[in-house]
Structure formats: C-alpha cells, structure tokens
C-alpha cells in the first residue's frame, strides 16, 4: 500500500509538472503568435510639419490601399503627430491635407517590420501662402475650432448625393432657421456676404457652417451662416469631365399623380486648371449646363366633376454656370486673386402645382455676373485682405395680363397668371479686413462699404383677381373680393450700407482663451440708428484637452430688406394703387361702376423703424471620444425684439365700422414691434463613427415662437394682436440629420444624406372676410396663429461611387486617369413627404395636404479625371 501510495504521489507530481509545462508553452505560443501578428501588421507613424519645421495640428491623414482601394483616416494631434495602426503589408499612398497648405501624396510600402517614423513636410498653398503666421493653427481652445462646426471639402462633397449642382439644401439642413432673420441665410463667398449660393459644386473648394458662432466679422450667428471658399488652380495641369443623367423609367410616381410623367435630366460638367507662369500664377475654369424636363403635379378641386383635378404639367428648366479664377503671387508676402462667375437660368410653367392650375404657369429668366478682385498681403505681424466685388443681376418673371385670375380659397387658383415683375440690380462691395498677431493676442478688424442700384418693374395683378370663399360661392357667382392694381409700376432707388468690426482673441493660458469684439452696421435710410453689436466667447480645455467647455453670447442685427423699400415706394397711394372691391359684380366687377373708385391699400414703412435685434447665448461641452471624432452637447437660446411686423393703421374701431380715412382701405405700416423666442438643445457627433463611416450625426430639439409669418402679414384681427403670437412657420420640435460616407468594401463608397423631422405648423382660417378688412385671413373665434400641424419628414438620399482604373493603380494615386461612376437615389425609400397643408375651413381639402416632395428618383453619373 505504501509503495502504491508513493507511486501515486510520483504520478501526480509528474502530471503537475507536465501541466505547468503545457501552460508555460501555451503562454509562449500566445506571445509568439501575438508578436508574429504584430510583425505581420506594422503601423505607419509620423509627424506633419510646415516648411519652417513647425507642427501642423489636425491635418487630415489618409492611407489608401493601392490594391484594394480601401482607406484609413486619422488626424494629427496638437504636436503634429499621427499613427495608423494594424496596417497589412502592401503598397499604400499616404495622402495629407491641411487648410492653407498644398496636398501631399507620399508612397508607402508596409512590410512585417515596423516602419521608421515619417516626416511629412507641407508647403503653404498658393492662395494661402501669405496667411499663415507663427504656429497658431487649430488649437482646440481657439474660438473658430468649435467641434460642431462642419467643413466639407470638394472630395467629400463629390461623394454625397447632391441633386444637380445645388449643395445649399444639404447645408441648410444643418443650420438653425430661427437665427436666419427676414433675409434668410447669410452666404459668404470668398469673404463677401450674399444671400444666394450661385456656384456649381465643382467651383467650391470647401464649405463651412457654424464656424466661430460669435465672430464679430459676420452679420449672422454661426448656425445661420455658410462660408464658401472657391476652387483655384495648381502647379500641375489637371481637369475633369462629367455627365449625370436621369430618366423617369427608374423613378417612382408622385403620391398625388395618377400617372408617371416622362421626365429627363442631363447635367454636363467640365473643369480645367493649371499653371500660368512658372510657379507664380495659376488658373482654374469650370462650367456646367443643366437641362431638366421636370413636371409639376396639380391636385385641386373645381366645379367640373365630382373628384379632384389631377394633372402632370411640363415645367422644363435650363441652368448654366461658368466660373473662372486666376491666382498670382509676385512674392512670398503678396498674392492677387481674380474671380468671375456667371449664372443663367430659364424656366417654364413656374407657379403651377398643388392648387394652382395649368393656366397659372409663367416663365422666368435670370442672369447674374459677378467679378471679384482681391489682394492678400503680409507685413509681419499683420496680414491684410482687400476685396472689391461687383455684381450685375437681371430677373424677369411672367408677363403683363389683361385677363383676371380666380382664387377659390382652399380649392384652386385659375385664370390668367397675374405675375409680372422685373428686377435689375447693380451691387458693389469694397472690403478691407486685417489680422494682427501680438503675443497671446490675435486681433482682427476691418469693414466694408456697399452700394446698390435697383430698378424694379412690378405690373403684377394688372388683370385683377376674384376671390371666392369656396366652391359653393363660385357656383352662385358671388365673390368676396376683387382686387386690381393700377398706376406706374416701375421705380429706381439706391441703397448704401456699411459695417465695421474689431475683435480680439486672447490666449490667457494654454487651456483657456477669451474672445471679445464689437460690430456696427449702418444702413442709409430715414430713422436708421446705431446697431452696435457686442459679442464674446470663452473656451476652456482642462487637462489633456479631450474635454472642451464653450460659452458665448452676442447681439446680431437685421436690416430693412429691399422688398419693404420697393413695396412702400410703389404702393404709396400715388404711384401704384391696389383697388379692392368688396362683394363685387361677377364676371364684370365694373358693371355697376359709376365713376367712383373703390378704396385702395397703401403700404408704408415706419419712419423710426428699428433694426431687428437678436440676442444669442449658448453653453456647450465637447468631448473627444476617439481619434478623429468628437461629440458636442449644446444649449442655445435666442431672444429677438424690434422684429418686423405690419399693422393696419386704417382699421375701424369695430368690424364693418367707419375707417379713420374713408378714401383708403388698409394702410399696412411695416414697423418693428414684434418679438421672437427660440430655445434649442443640440447633440452632434462629428467624425469617424467606425473605420468605415465618416460623417456628421446631428439631433436638435427646439421650440420657436414669433408674431408674424411675413414682412407684410397683417394681423387677422387688428384689435387682438396678441393672437398673432404662435409657433414660427419653421418650428419643428425634433430634427435629425445624418451626412456621411461609408466604405462598403470592394472599392465601393456610399454617400448618405438622411433627414428626419416632426411636423411644422400651419394656420387655420374661416375662408371668409369676417371683419370686412378686404383680406380673407380671419380665424375662428379663440384660434390663434399656426395652431395646425402637418405630418413629419423622413427622407434618405444615397450615392454609390466606384473608381475604375484605366491604368495600374500605382500610376495614378491622385485619381487622375481614372473613371468615377456613381448611382444616386434621392428619397431612396420612396417615402411620401407631404407639404402645403390646407387650414381653410371652407376647403374640400381642409386638414389635408395638396402637394408632396419628390418621389424616388434615380440618377447615374460618370466622371473622368485627367
């Protein structure tokens, strides 16, 4: 037994020893395999610097697999360093970009052994060579490095589903309508403000929204401002040609159409650029032509037949855009820029669709020429930009009519179109903006003077318009109103404006910066006062600066729009008069006329009208989640006073009572007694969600109220102005927007543009002129403005792109000599997004929509780069 026990113990010790050996062997195998895997997948690391050796933070670094076409992205840190891990052996192209520098392409061969750290030197870009001073680039505590600012470069825009050449709808989905004011969004093109983005996508180098929200340089806050930098040439000749086409064969039917109309669309794009003289000047040219045979869908109700009138009406459009730019650099401290662009647009059957019948169609044409000259100078430590821009624009819509129109509220609008207006504008801007660097201070100051000459012809409604409460009144031939314009319909006027600003951003510590500035706008008009707008912002990034806290507040002022000046000058009771007959004869309203003219409407602008003021304040926190990605949570409050609002000076003290001036009907006085309020909580993600998806995810909860739906919108009840306070027309409680690109594998890239939103409000009215003021805008008792709500919005647009090589991939790492094919699907899931909800109680469509956004459309594109 002792021997057996001894043998058992010996066997146990042997098994234990073997077990220990196996465990050690397993650990060694794991370590070896991990080491082998690490050797099999090396990393690519390095530093990005400029020509002086200074680090370039937040440069975009992309590693492109030349065999499979897949890409890996990152950004340099505050010291200019980058690291791309887990790189398989193979041939790669390292593509580095940074604002103000020329792009760098560097071939890289990855093996099993780790590469030595790379040093990537970037040369200052031709158009930016005199703008870079010192090393103050892209610190997270800078005011213009807010994480919820969004910048799309030309390559990223090319991967997104953009219908035609218009990128503005994409950008507008990321902005805040409450901050836009009466003039709408502010579009800054190469430093000069405008209200339209009339450039093709090929002419845009990069575009930014919501950069430095409280900058004193600009009139609008960040979420009501789009900044565009135009494309320029390079030191190598390059170009491209592209064609996009669409046929209705692959499209879905509009939800209000009974049949799918034949539609075709063709878009041609071409561009070419390169050096002009040695390395001192470059040029870039691009042009596009769009031919779109689209159609409008009529969905109305007339007396003929029991059902609705449904028609597809051809509404073709042609659009052309030409753009050219020349950059010259006589020396390293001076640069000259010249830019010219032309936009031409013609269209037929505008104004048709929904309740508007075919005969309401009218033609439009527009031509615009813009010339900008700029000088960029560096006198260390000061840089200075001088810009001179001149623009000439011609617009025409419709033609004079001698036949009347008929409006049956909430049912249809028919008869002859009453639209006819012509605008000719000449606009000149002269701007000078300088930046001064001194120790921790960055001081920016400057100003602009603007002169504008306007010629307007407005002969609309010279044929007159009958208005009926409903189809029953039309059947009886008893209109509520007849209105017609008579007089001299043209006017010339000049407009002069100017602004000046100064702003200082102080780097108090490495983790703290404070920006403060002031701006004053001036507009040459009677009663115009000072519009002094102080603004301030503070940024704190404690510790390793992965978390950034931002807060800011500032005043912003609007200006009196040209529309108010035009209408008040034309409809002054002398030059042009709008006569209104209540309960007129039909079909000849002048049958009982005995030489007595009916009373007319007059529009005036209050002599001491104030510039609308907007106070914006916000507080937010940013957090770096992982490399090249950040999340932002921000609360923003907007408070507006002196907002434009019209009121009726000639309203009777009681309905149907005598008016203060019996020779007039309504005297609409445009004043500044309105108010607005908006609160919003926004959560946004900006960066690389996964290794395959790069983009922006933005959610906003907001609530906006105001007191008017338009500059000339009179209160429904002049004795109860408080009833006008209600939801703003653009108020949507929840909004989600997704913009990005996804690497789908096999060389395919998918661009995504998705929008989700709850419904916007609409007004509810009786359909009658209950108070006898000559306006069919009265509401039921106890109902305030904008109490109805339409349905929500859900749309996803997709673009699938594939690069096809005509030669081996290693011979064209910059995509030149390649063909790019793409397939776009707009409203890819064919969701019905209804618009134009009817709130007129006498309408057969009360509570329903009479129009919808476009159904699914499919577009194919091909592009060749050389």
Order of alpha helices (4+ residues) and beta strands (2+ residues): alpha-beta-beta-beta-beta-beta-beta-beta-beta-alpha-alpha-beta-beta-beta-beta-beta-beta-beta-beta-beta-beta-beta-beta-beta-beta-beta-beta-beta-beta-alpha-beta-beta-beta-beta-beta-alpha-beta-beta-beta-beta-beta-beta-beta-beta-beta-beta-beta-beta-beta-beta-beta-beta
